[in-house]
């Protein structure tokens, strides 16, 4: 879980399969070094058994009741599939509608399972594989930017939202992004 990566220890439950682990908005308080964090986790929008509008309403209500404001939004999406799906575009539109386009000025997209994105066999060198991987990240950046613009975010703001590949399953914990 991204929360555990931020905390540097296991504080949130992690799924090992396709079963939803997070079923409600959860608050995690922890300290790393001298910095105190309050992290909110919400069920995945496009992949949960609950209606997206219910998840978003619960998140709005929780943040309002806790008198919280957001400093950073981490939107996780899976990189190891063929395309950015329509359901994710819809989730972006629903979040923009609920929180306004300013929501995305505090956001970053994390492409999970990036380490499982394998370069095609035609990439014979590490440099070719790295270049191919960077082009895949650029494809996600482009489609996410277009989805943000479609949801009402101005193009200058949409182009500033970071898209970061992440994930590991090997001891080296490296992905071929040249930015580890």
DRENLUM-928504 format. One record per residue (C-alpha): residue in one letter; chain; x, y, z. Coordinates in steps of 0.5 Angstrom, whole numbers, padded with zeros to 4 digits, m for minus. Layout:
DRENLUM-928504
A, A, X, Y, Z $
...
END
This chain:
DRENLUM-928504
X, A, 0000, 0000, 0000 $
X, A, 0002, 0007, m0002 $
X, A, 0001, 0009, 0006 $
X, A, 0006, 0004, 0008 $
X, A, 0011, 0006, 0003 $
X, A, 0010, 0013, 0006 $
X, A, 0010, 0011, 0013 $
X, A, 0016, 0007, 0012 $
X, A, 0013, 0001, 0016 $
X, A, 0006, m0003, 0016 $
X, A, 0000, 0001, 0018 $
X, A, m0005, 0000, 0013 $
X, A, m0008, m0007, 0011 $
X, A, m0005, m0009, 0004 $
X, A, m0009, m0014, m0001 $
X, A, m0005, m0019, m0004 $
X, A, m0010, m0021, m0009 $
X, A, m0016, m0018, m0013 $
X, A, m0020, m0017, m0006 $
X, A, m0022, m0010, m0004 $
X, A, m0018, m0009, 0003 $
X, A, m0020, m0001, 0004 $
X, A, m0028, m0001, 0004 $
X, A, m0029, 0006, 0008 $
X, A, m0025, 0012, 0009 $
X, A, m0019, 0011, 0014 $
X, A, m0015, 0016, 0017 $
X, A, m0008, 0014, 0019 $
X, A, m0003, 0019, 0024 $
X, A, 0004, 0017, 0024 $
X, A, 0011, 0021, 0024 $
X, A, 0017, 0020, 0020 $
X, A, 0023, 0023, 0023 $
X, A, 0020, 0030, 0026 $
X, A, 0014, 0030, 0021 $
X, A, 0007, 0029, 0023 $
X, A, 0003, 0026, 0018 $
X, A, m0005, 0025, 0017 $
X, A, m0006, 0021, 0011 $
X, A, m0013, 0019, 0009 $
X, A, m0015, 0013, 0005 $
X, A, m0021, 0012, 0001 $
X, A, m0023, 0006, m0003 $
X, A, m0021, 0005, m0010 $
X, A, m0026, 0009, m0015 $
X, A, m0026, 0005, m0021 $
X, A, m0025, m0002, m0018 $
X, A, m0029, m0002, m0012 $
X, A, m0036, m0006, m0011 $
X, A, m0039, 0001, m0008 $
X, A, m0042, 0006, m0013 $
X, A, m0036, 0012, m0014 $
X, A, m0041, 0017, m0012 $
X, A, m0042, 0014, m0005 $
X, A, m0034, 0014, m0004 $
X, A, m0034, 0021, m0006 $
X, A, m0039, 0023, m0002 $
X, A, m0036, 0019, 0004 $
X, A, m0030, 0022, 0003 $
X, A, m0033, 0029, 0003 $
X, A, m0037, 0028, 0009 $
X, A, m0031, 0025, 0013 $
X, A, m0026, 0031, 0011 $
X, A, m0031, 0036, 0013 $
X, A, m0033, 0033, 0019 $
X, A, m0026, 0033, 0021 $
X, A, m0025, 0040, 0019 $
X, A, m0019, 0037, 0015 $
X, A, m0016, 0040, 0008 $
X, A, m0012, 0037, 0003 $
X, A, m0004, 0038, 0002 $
X, A, m0003, 0032, m0003 $
X, A, m0008, 0028, m0007 $
X, A, m0005, 0021, m0009 $
X, A, m0009, 0018, m0014 $
X, A, m0007, 0011, m0016 $
X, A, m0008, 0007, m0022 $
X, A, m0005, 0001, m0025 $
X, A, 0000, 0001, m0030 $
X, A, 0001, m0006, m0032 $
X, A, m0005, m0006, m0037 $
X, A, m0006, m0004, m0044 $
X, A, m0010, 0003, m0043 $
X, A, m0012, 0008, m0038 $
X, A, m0020, 0006, m0038 $
X, A, m0026, 0010, m0039 $
X, A, m0028, 0008, m0032 $
X, A, m0022, 0012, m0029 $
X, A, m0024, 0018, m0034 $
X, A, m0030, 0018, m0030 $
X, A, m0027, 0018, m0024 $
X, A, m0023, 0024, m0025 $
X, A, m0029, 0027, m0028 $
X, A, m0033, 0026, m0021 $
X, A, m0028, 0028, m0017 $
X, A, m0027, 0034, m0021 $
X, A, m0034, 0035, m0020 $
X, A, m0034, 0034, m0013 $
X, A, m0028, 0038, m0011 $
X, A, m0027, 0043, m0016 $
X, A, m0021, 0043, m0021 $
X, A, m0017, 0046, m0016 $
X, A, m0017, 0039, m0013 $
X, A, m0012, 0037, m0018 $
X, A, m0007, 0042, m0016 $
X, A, m0005, 0038, m0010 $
X, A, m0005, 0032, m0014 $
X, A, 0000, 0027, m0017 $
X, A, m0002, 0020, m0020 $
X, A, 0002, 0014, m0018 $
X, A, 0003, 0008, m0023 $
X, A, 0003, 0002, m0019 $
X, A, 0006, m0004, m0021 $
X, A, 0010, m0001, m0026 $
X, A, 0016, m0006, m0025 $
X, A, 0011, m0011, m0028 $
X, A, 0011, m0007, m0034 $
X, A, 0016, m0011, m0039 $
X, A, 0019, m0009, m0045 $
X, A, 0018, m0012, m0051 $
X, A, 0023, m0017, m0054 $
X, A, 0025, m0013, m0059 $
X, A, 0029, m0008, m0054 $
X, A, 0035, m0012, m0054 $
X, A, 0039, m0007, m0049 $
X, A, 0038, m0004, m0042 $
X, A, 0038, 0003, m0046 $
X, A, 0032, 0001, m0051 $
X, A, 0028, m0002, m0045 $
X, A, 0029, 0004, m0041 $
X, A, 0027, 0008, m0047 $
X, A, 0021, 0004, m0048 $
X, A, 0019, 0004, m0041 $
X, A, 0019, 0012, m0041 $
X, A, 0015, 0012, m0047 $
X, A, 0010, 0008, m0044 $
X, A, 0010, 0013, m0038 $
X, A, 0009, 0019, m0043 $
X, A, 0003, 0015, m0046 $
X, A, 0000, 0015, m0039 $
X, A, 0002, 0022, m0038 $
X, A, m0002, 0024, m0044 $
X, A, m0008, 0021, m0043 $
X, A, m0008, 0023, m0036 $
X, A, m0007, 0030, m0038 $
X, A, m0013, 0029, m0043 $
X, A, m0018, 0026, m0038 $
X, A, m0016, 0032, m0033 $
X, A, m0018, 0037, m0039 $
X, A, m0024, 0033, m0041 $
X, A, m0026, 0034, m0033 $
X, A, m0025, 0042, m0034 $
X, A, m0018, 0043, m0031 $
X, A, m0015, 0048, m0035 $
X, A, m0009, 0045, m0040 $
X, A, m0004, 0049, m0036 $
X, A, m0006, 0046, m0030 $
X, A, m0007, 0039, m0033 $
X, A, 0000, 0039, m0036 $
X, A, 0003, 0040, m0029 $
X, A, 0000, 0034, m0025 $
X, A, 0006, 0029, m0024 $
X, A, 0005, 0022, m0026 $
X, A, 0010, 0018, m0023 $
X, A, 0011, 0010, m0024 $
X, A, 0012, 0006, m0018 $
X, A, 0012, m0001, m0015 $
X, A, 0017, m0007, m0014 $
X, A, 0017, m0014, m0013 $
X, A, 0025, m0016, m0013 $
X, A, 0030, m0015, m0008 $
X, A, 0033, m0009, m0012 $
X, A, 0026, m0005, m0011 $
X, A, 0028, m0002, m0018 $
X, A, 0024, 0000, m0024 $
X, A, 0027, 0002, m0030 $
X, A, 0025, 0009, m0030 $
X, A, 0032, 0013, m0029 $
X, A, 0029, 0017, m0024 $
X, A, 0030, 0012, m0018 $
END
